[in-house]
Amino acid sequence: MAKATDLKIGLALGSGAARGWAHIGVLRALEEIGIKPDVICGTSIGAAVGAAYLTDQMDELQSWAQKMGWLGMLGIIDLTFRRGGLVAAEKAFGRFDNERSNVLIEDLPLPFATVATDLSTGREMWLRDGPLMSAVLASAAMPGLFPAVRREHHLLVDGALVNPVPVSLCRALGADVVVAVNLNSELSPLGRPNGRANGKVAVAARVAQPVPEPVVAGGDAGSPALSHLTSQISTWLGRKPSRRTRFLADQIEDAHAHKHVPNALEVMAGSIDIMQDRITRSRLAGEPPDVLIAPRLAHIGILEFDRAAEAVEIGHAAASMLRPSIELALRRA
């Protein structure tokens, strides 16, 4: 489709870690329907994908993401935390340390900017010039995973802490119509279903996580001895049991309960999900875009980088379905 020559379209690519591969699908779909942005802004993974798009490295990024998997992730883990994060940023982004990436933001073919957070003051920082890779690394420095990035006299971390979907930055760079991509819609805290969806049904799929087998300290939960003891205590409970007997029965009942205790990474990921959801809702309410693309990605965890192909497909489907809304927004502008 043709757009008005004097109309500037801004694309705001939001944060979401592993869900960010959906941005690739969104950009592919926009190209197919003839939408070419005039301004691109990104936060966190959105900054990384936006930079790849503007440096003509989308094919390489998609291929790398879809082949990486968890084995590839293990290769960039730094378990010593000596660099201030779990992931060594130079290993994660080393593949894109090349002539196309090592450029200044002001030399890119389109206006581009990223959002980062000043770790010392908590202020929102807009990185609109200087080295491209430095700006991307700073915007994507997720607390606990990637180390903070020093840029001039600022120590910068993930822009998702302050502005997960940079609509305001697009407008500041002159965009008349802003198309935003929110990867954090319909998120829920720990306990979210985490299933693998297949094909196009993945856009809305939710598959229940298998219930873990009960674990009982000091014995097998299904052993005859334990079952007999439980039966005995149940009988005693009908005969005015003592406090000690009730306590023992409660402990066995707790041991049989299907309780999933999250590990450290799950707690961190769940906390970031909650934070991003709250901040995104607040920012979008005050700074609404003209079109909001919200791929249904809640079933993909922010650390499930091995699900790139699925995320790309979901992003593509979500953007394609909103073609009428995008065309309407352009006519109204």
One Martini backbone bead per residue (centre of mass of N, CA, C, O) as a GRO file, in nm:
protein
  333
    1MET     BB    1   0.101   0.033   0.015
    2ALA     BB    2   0.041   0.367   0.016
    3LYS     BB    3   0.189   0.658   0.143
    4ALA     BB    4   0.221   0.946   0.259
    5THR     BB    5   0.491   1.156   0.210
    6ASP     BB    6   0.440   1.333   0.498
    7LEU     BB    7   0.441   1.061   0.660
    8LYS     BB    8   0.534   0.942   0.982
    9ILE     BB    9   0.650   0.625   1.081
   10GLY     BB   10   0.639   0.465   1.391
   11LEU     BB   11   0.844   0.214   1.568
   12ALA     BB   12   0.765   0.033   1.871
   13LEU     BB   13   0.991  -0.177   2.041
   14GLY     BB   14   0.963  -0.400   2.283
   15SER     BB   15   0.998  -0.577   2.552
   16GLY     BB   16   1.090  -0.958   2.637
   17ALA     BB   17   1.321  -1.105   2.541
   18ALA     BB   18   1.243  -1.400   2.400
   19ARG     BB   19   0.985  -1.261   2.276
   20GLY     BB   20   1.144  -1.070   2.068
   21TRP     BB   21   1.130  -1.250   1.810
   22ALA     BB   22   0.852  -1.133   1.717
   23HIS     BB   23   0.962  -0.881   1.570
   24ILE     BB   24   1.043  -1.023   1.313
   25GLY     BB   25   0.754  -1.093   1.223
   26VAL     BB   26   0.647  -0.805   1.217
   27LEU     BB   27   0.844  -0.692   1.002
   28ARG     BB   28   0.766  -0.887   0.781
   29ALA     BB   29   0.464  -0.808   0.765
   30LEU     BB   30   0.501  -0.505   0.700
   31GLU     BB   31   0.644  -0.552   0.433
   32GLU     BB   32   0.409  -0.712   0.292
   33ILE     BB   33   0.201  -0.448   0.338
   34GLY     BB   34   0.387  -0.175   0.290
   35ILE     BB   35   0.541  -0.103   0.562
   36LYS     BB   36   0.755   0.185   0.625
   37PRO     BB   37   0.952   0.305   0.842
   38ASP     BB   38   1.090   0.628   0.969
   39VAL     BB   39   1.086   0.522   1.273
   40ILE     BB   40   1.301   0.371   1.532
   41CYS     BB   41   1.223   0.212   1.847
   42GLY     BB   42   1.391   0.062   2.143
   43THR     BB   43   1.357  -0.200   2.392
   44SER     BB   44   1.591  -0.399   2.432
   45ILE     BB   45   1.512  -0.635   2.215
   46GLY     BB   46   1.402  -0.409   2.032
   47ALA     BB   47   1.678  -0.279   1.979
   48ALA     BB   48   1.815  -0.523   1.846
   49VAL     BB   49   1.615  -0.562   1.610
   50GLY     BB   50   1.627  -0.274   1.499
   51ALA     BB   51   1.930  -0.281   1.433
   52ALA     BB   52   1.919  -0.519   1.235
   53TYR     BB   53   1.730  -0.384   1.032
   54LEU     BB   54   1.920  -0.121   0.975
   55THR     BB   55   2.179  -0.338   0.903
   56ASP     BB   56   2.094  -0.587   0.738
   57GLN     BB   57   2.041  -0.856   0.979
   58MET     BB   58   1.781  -1.036   0.990
   59ASP     BB   59   1.859  -1.312   0.879
   60GLU     BB   60   2.087  -1.368   1.082
   61LEU     BB   61   1.918  -1.342   1.340
   62GLN     BB   62   1.708  -1.561   1.282
   63SER     BB   63   1.901  -1.797   1.242
   64TRP     BB   64   2.039  -1.779   1.520
   65ALA     BB   65   1.787  -1.802   1.701
   66GLN     BB   66   1.678  -2.087   1.575
   67LYS     BB   67   1.969  -2.239   1.657
   68MET     BB   68   2.048  -2.203   1.952
   69GLY     BB   69   1.918  -2.260   2.207
   70TRP     BB   70   2.029  -2.397   2.507
   71LEU     BB   71   2.315  -2.464   2.418
   72GLY     BB   72   2.382  -2.175   2.335
   73MET     BB   73   2.330  -2.046   2.612
   74LEU     BB   74   2.556  -2.194   2.770
   75GLY     BB   75   2.793  -2.039   2.611
   76ILE     BB   76   2.705  -1.744   2.774
   77ILE     BB   77   2.764  -1.835   3.053
   78ASP     BB   78   2.848  -1.668   3.381
   79LEU     BB   79   2.883  -1.814   3.694
   80THR     BB   80   3.062  -1.587   3.850
   81PHE     BB   81   2.960  -1.279   3.817
   82ARG     BB   82   3.212  -1.088   3.738
   83ARG     BB   83   3.024  -0.891   3.532
   84GLY     BB   84   2.722  -0.854   3.672
   85GLY     BB   85   2.624  -1.131   3.528
   86LEU     BB   86   2.510  -1.429   3.382
   87VAL     BB   87   2.568  -1.287   3.106
   88ALA     BB   88   2.787  -1.255   2.840
   89ALA     BB   89   2.765  -1.003   2.622
   90GLU     BB   90   3.001  -1.061   2.421
   91LYS     BB   91   2.881  -1.343   2.345
   92ALA     BB   92   2.587  -1.273   2.262
   93PHE     BB   93   2.698  -1.024   2.048
   94GLY     BB   94   2.951  -1.120   1.881
   95ARG     BB   95   2.824  -1.196   1.600
   96PHE     BB   96   2.759  -0.858   1.569
   97ASP     BB   97   3.071  -0.786   1.541
   98ASN     BB   98   3.073  -0.553   1.287
   99GLU     BB   99   3.060  -0.325   1.036
  100ARG     BB  100   2.746  -0.281   1.053
  101SER     BB  101   2.739  -0.234   1.375
  102ASN     BB  102   3.000  -0.036   1.377
  103VAL     BB  103   2.812   0.235   1.429
  104LEU     BB  104   2.639   0.520   1.407
  105ILE     BB  105   2.329   0.630   1.461
  106GLU     BB  106   2.349   0.886   1.265
  107ASP     BB  107   2.423   0.673   1.009
  108LEU     BB  108   2.159   0.576   0.970
  109PRO     BB  109   1.885   0.560   0.750
  110LEU     BB  110   1.728   0.599   1.026
  111PRO     BB  111   1.576   0.695   1.287
  112PHE     BB  112   1.728   0.611   1.612
  113ALA     BB  113   1.638   0.457   1.938
  114THR     BB  114   1.699   0.407   2.287
  115VAL     BB  115   1.629   0.255   2.607
  116ALA     BB  116   1.741   0.352   2.932
  117THR     BB  117   1.885   0.311   3.270
  118ASP     BB  118   1.984   0.485   3.538
  119LEU     BB  119   2.125   0.338   3.813
  120SER     BB  120   2.163   0.595   4.002
  121THR     BB  121   1.866   0.758   3.936
  122GLY     BB  122   1.629   0.621   3.737
  123ARG     BB  123   1.650   0.740   3.469
  124GLU     BB  124   1.552   0.815   3.155
  125MET     BB  125   1.725   0.710   2.855
  126TRP     BB  126   1.813   0.859   2.542
  127LEU     BB  127   1.960   0.692   2.262
  128ARG     BB  128   2.056   0.895   1.961
  129ASP     BB  129   2.371   0.848   1.978
  130GLY     BB  130   2.638   0.692   1.875
  131PRO     BB  131   2.707   0.385   1.943
  132LEU     BB  132   2.511   0.121   1.868
  133MET     BB  133   2.600  -0.120   2.053
  134SER     BB  134   2.594   0.037   2.319
  135ALA     BB  135   2.288   0.102   2.312
  136VAL     BB  136   2.188  -0.191   2.305
  137LEU     BB  137   2.327  -0.302   2.559
  138ALA     BB  138   2.196  -0.105   2.757
  139SER     BB  139   1.892  -0.169   2.694
  140ALA     BB  140   1.956  -0.506   2.747
  141ALA     BB  141   2.036  -0.487   3.066
  142MET     BB  142   1.928  -0.723   3.245
  143PRO     BB  143   1.872  -0.778   3.555
  144GLY     BB  144   2.100  -1.053   3.635
  145LEU     BB  145   2.209  -1.111   3.336
  146PHE     BB  146   2.320  -0.832   3.248
  147PRO     BB  147   2.543  -0.604   3.240
  148ALA     BB  148   2.628  -0.307   3.290
  149VAL     BB  149   2.662   0.008   3.107
  150ARG     BB  150   2.914   0.227   3.013
  151ARG     BB  151   2.815   0.573   2.932
  152GLU     BB  152   3.022   0.768   2.995
  153HIS     BB  153   2.880   0.873   3.316
  154HIS     BB  154   2.695   0.617   3.280
  155LEU     BB  155   2.496   0.358   3.434
  156LEU     BB  156   2.340   0.106   3.239
  157VAL     BB  157   2.010  -0.030   3.194
  158ASP     BB  158   1.722  -0.150   3.137
  159GLY     BB  159   1.446   0.013   2.983
  160ALA     BB  160   1.204  -0.156   3.115
  161LEU     BB  161   1.202   0.001   3.395
  162VAL     BB  162   1.053   0.269   3.236
  163ASN     BB  163   1.012   0.182   2.896
  164PRO     BB  164   0.893  -0.083   2.724
  165VAL     BB  165   0.722   0.117   2.516
  166PRO     BB  166   0.852   0.371   2.292
  167VAL     BB  167   0.636   0.601   2.207
  168SER     BB  168   0.754   0.875   2.301
  169LEU     BB  169   1.013   0.854   2.128
  170CYS     BB  170   0.883   0.855   1.852
  171ARG     BB  171   0.751   1.135   1.881
  172ALA     BB  172   1.020   1.289   1.936
  173LEU     BB  173   1.122   1.194   1.630
  174GLY     BB  174   0.842   1.264   1.444
  175ALA     BB  175   0.600   1.088   1.466
  176ASP     BB  176   0.263   1.057   1.351
  177VAL     BB  177   0.263   0.736   1.348
  178VAL     BB  178   0.218   0.473   1.591
  179VAL     BB  179   0.364   0.151   1.605
  180ALA     BB  180   0.315  -0.092   1.852
  181VAL     BB  181   0.501  -0.346   2.051
  182ASN     BB  182   0.356  -0.577   2.280
  183LEU     BB  183   0.496  -0.854   2.472
  184ASN     BB  184   0.321  -0.812   2.773
  185SER     BB  185   0.061  -0.931   2.732
  186GLU     BB  186  -0.122  -1.128   2.940
  187LEU     BB  187   0.028  -1.151   3.196
  188SER     BB  188   0.158  -1.370   3.452
  189PRO     BB  189   0.261  -1.507   3.710
  190LEU     BB  190   0.346  -1.749   3.874
  191GLY     BB  191   0.201  -2.034   3.700
  192ARG     BB  192   0.220  -2.015   3.417
  193PRO     BB  193   0.175  -2.145   3.143
  194ASN     BB  194   0.431  -2.380   2.967
  195GLY     BB  195   0.372  -2.452   2.669
  196ARG     BB  196   0.366  -2.622   2.358
  197ALA     BB  197   0.301  -2.492   2.052
  198ASN     BB  198   0.133  -2.545   1.736
  199GLY     BB  199   0.150  -2.350   1.503
  200LYS     BB  200  -0.104  -2.116   1.462
  201VAL     BB  201  -0.230  -2.179   1.744
  202ALA     BB  202  -0.009  -2.020   1.912
  203VAL     BB  203  -0.146  -1.742   1.943
  204ALA     BB  204  -0.361  -1.891   2.183
  205ALA     BB  205  -0.211  -2.094   2.336
  206ARG     BB  206  -0.271  -2.337   2.614
  207VAL     BB  207  -0.060  -2.543   2.815
  208ALA     BB  208  -0.038  -2.755   3.052
  209GLN     BB  209   0.151  -2.827   3.312
  210PRO     BB  210   0.295  -3.073   3.450
  211VAL     BB  211   0.259  -3.250   3.732
  212PRO     BB  212   0.444  -3.304   3.986
  213GLU     BB  213   0.582  -3.516   4.182
  214PRO     BB  214   0.572  -3.606   4.489
  215VAL     BB  215   0.770  -3.502   4.776
  216VAL     BB  216   0.934  -3.691   5.041
  217ALA     BB  217   1.094  -3.673   5.319
  218GLY     BB  218   1.245  -3.989   5.386
  219GLY     BB  219   1.071  -4.098   5.129
  220ASP     BB  220   0.828  -4.261   4.961
  221ALA     BB  221   0.518  -4.154   4.868
  222GLY     BB  222   0.427  -4.468   4.766
  223SER     BB  223   0.469  -4.621   5.014
  224PRO     BB  224   0.329  -4.848   5.230
  225ALA     BB  225   0.422  -4.725   5.497
  226LEU     BB  226   0.308  -4.441   5.454
  227SER     BB  227   0.017  -4.519   5.400
  228HIS     BB  228  -0.027  -4.653   5.677
  229LEU     BB  229   0.034  -4.404   5.848
  230THR     BB  230  -0.186  -4.224   5.732
  231SER     BB  231  -0.420  -4.410   5.815
  232GLN     BB  232  -0.370  -4.405   6.118
  233ILE     BB  233  -0.399  -4.100   6.161
  234SER     BB  234  -0.686  -4.082   6.056
  235THR     BB  235  -0.799  -4.259   6.286
  236TRP     BB  236  -0.700  -4.086   6.527
  237LEU     BB  237  -0.861  -3.825   6.450
  238GLY     BB  238  -1.133  -3.981   6.557
  239ARG     BB  239  -0.973  -3.993   6.870
  240LYS     BB  240  -0.870  -3.743   6.996
  241PRO     BB  241  -0.612  -3.598   6.915
  242SER     BB  242  -0.323  -3.476   6.949
  243ARG     BB  243  -0.111  -3.229   6.869
  244ARG     BB  244   0.110  -3.415   6.757
  245THR     BB  245  -0.071  -3.570   6.562
  246ARG     BB  246  -0.168  -3.331   6.397
  247PHE     BB  247   0.108  -3.236   6.303
  248LEU     BB  248   0.186  -3.495   6.148
  249ALA     BB  249  -0.054  -3.487   5.950
  250ASP     BB  250   0.013  -3.212   5.825
  251GLN     BB  251   0.291  -3.289   5.709
  252ILE     BB  252   0.190  -3.512   5.518
  253GLU     BB  253  -0.003  -3.335   5.360
  254ASP     BB  254   0.214  -3.139   5.256
  255ALA     BB  255   0.388  -3.358   5.112
  256HIS     BB  256   0.142  -3.431   4.906
  257ALA     BB  257   0.141  -3.175   4.790
  258HIS     BB  258   0.124  -2.984   4.484
  259LYS     BB  259   0.427  -2.822   4.498
  260HIS     BB  260   0.588  -2.548   4.340
  261VAL     BB  261   0.924  -2.456   4.363
  262PRO     BB  262   1.089  -2.197   4.269
  263ASN     BB  263   1.351  -2.089   4.122
  264ALA     BB  264   1.558  -1.829   4.073
  265LEU     BB  265   1.485  -1.778   3.773
  266GLU     BB  266   1.176  -1.784   3.810
  267VAL     BB  267   1.158  -1.549   4.003
  268MET     BB  268   1.290  -1.339   3.820
  269ALA     BB  269   1.102  -1.371   3.575
  270GLY     BB  270   0.834  -1.318   3.724
  271SER     BB  271   0.908  -1.035   3.826
  272ILE     BB  272   0.954  -0.906   3.548
  273ASP     BB  273   0.676  -0.955   3.438
  274ILE     BB  274   0.523  -0.783   3.643
  275MET     BB  275   0.672  -0.519   3.596
  276GLN     BB  276   0.618  -0.487   3.291
  277ASP     BB  277   0.314  -0.490   3.302
  278ARG     BB  278   0.272  -0.240   3.483
  279ILE     BB  279   0.436  -0.033   3.318
  280THR     BB  280   0.297  -0.067   3.046
  281ARG     BB  281   0.013   0.013   3.126
  282SER     BB  282   0.086   0.298   3.219
  283ARG     BB  283   0.223   0.411   2.961
  284LEU     BB  284  -0.009   0.346   2.752
  285ALA     BB  285  -0.226   0.520   2.890
  286GLY     BB  286  -0.055   0.797   2.850
  287GLU     BB  287   0.085   0.667   2.557
  288PRO     BB  288  -0.079   0.608   2.299
  289PRO     BB  289  -0.104   0.448   2.022
  290ASP     BB  290  -0.241   0.398   1.708
  291VAL     BB  291  -0.104   0.105   1.713
  292LEU     BB  292  -0.150  -0.225   1.867
  293ILE     BB  293   0.075  -0.488   1.898
  294ALA     BB  294  -0.027  -0.814   2.062
  295PRO     BB  295   0.121  -1.077   2.109
  296ARG     BB  296   0.061  -1.413   2.215
  297LEU     BB  297   0.322  -1.478   2.478
  298ALA     BB  298   0.265  -1.595   2.775
  299HIS     BB  299   0.375  -1.903   2.713
  300ILE     BB  300   0.650  -1.746   2.696
  301GLY     BB  301   0.936  -1.721   2.832
  302ILE     BB  302   1.200  -1.493   2.881
  303LEU     BB  303   1.412  -1.766   2.870
  304GLU     BB  304   1.295  -1.901   2.587
  305PHE     BB  305   1.515  -1.903   2.330
  306ASP     BB  306   1.416  -2.186   2.183
  307ARG     BB  307   1.134  -2.021   2.062
  308ALA     BB  308   1.170  -1.850   1.797
  309ALA     BB  309   0.988  -1.964   1.572
  310GLU     BB  310   0.724  -1.921   1.728
  311ALA     BB  311   0.748  -1.613   1.777
  312VAL     BB  312   0.763  -1.525   1.483
  313GLU     BB  313   0.485  -1.635   1.397
  314ILE     BB  314   0.315  -1.471   1.598
  315GLY     BB  315   0.404  -1.190   1.504
  316HIS     BB  316   0.309  -1.216   1.213
  317ALA     BB  317   0.007  -1.269   1.271
  318ALA     BB  318  -0.055  -1.013   1.437
  319ALA     BB  319   0.019  -0.803   1.213
  320SER     BB  320  -0.162  -0.907   0.983
  321MET     BB  321  -0.442  -0.867   1.135
  322LEU     BB  322  -0.377  -0.531   1.152
  323ARG     BB  323  -0.399  -0.396   0.875
  324PRO     BB  324  -0.666  -0.230   0.892
  325SER     BB  325  -0.568  -0.049   1.130
  326ILE     BB  326  -0.326   0.077   0.990
  327GLU     BB  327  -0.475   0.201   0.746
  328LEU     BB  328  -0.665   0.376   0.917
  329ALA     BB  329  -0.447   0.544   1.063
  330LEU     BB  330  -0.331   0.670   0.798
  331ARG     BB  331  -0.598   0.812   0.706
  332ARG     BB  332  -0.637   0.990   0.973
  333ALA     BB  333  -0.359   1.160   0.977
   0.00000   0.00000   0.00000
